[in-house]
Amino acid sequence: MTVASQVKQSLASLKSIHAGLQELALVSRDEEAQRTFHEAMMMTEEIIADIKNRIGKLEREEPQYHGK
């Protein structure tokens, strides 16, 4: 598995985690839990954006990874 494939797989996993945290934030009845899940969800959004940028950089630097 190439580095680009591993990074893209990590991105997919993070998106899944983000969705799970979002769901937990919505269904939790405890305000502190809601806040904690929401904060974690916001952190994953930042990480997802960073990884998307990294994928773009990988694709620019290594054309063989583009679109795979």
Secondary structure, DSSP 8 states (H G I E B T S, - for coil): --HHHHHHHHHHHHHHHHHHHHHHHHH--SHHHHHHHHHHHHHHHHHHHHHHHHHHHHHHH-GGGTT-
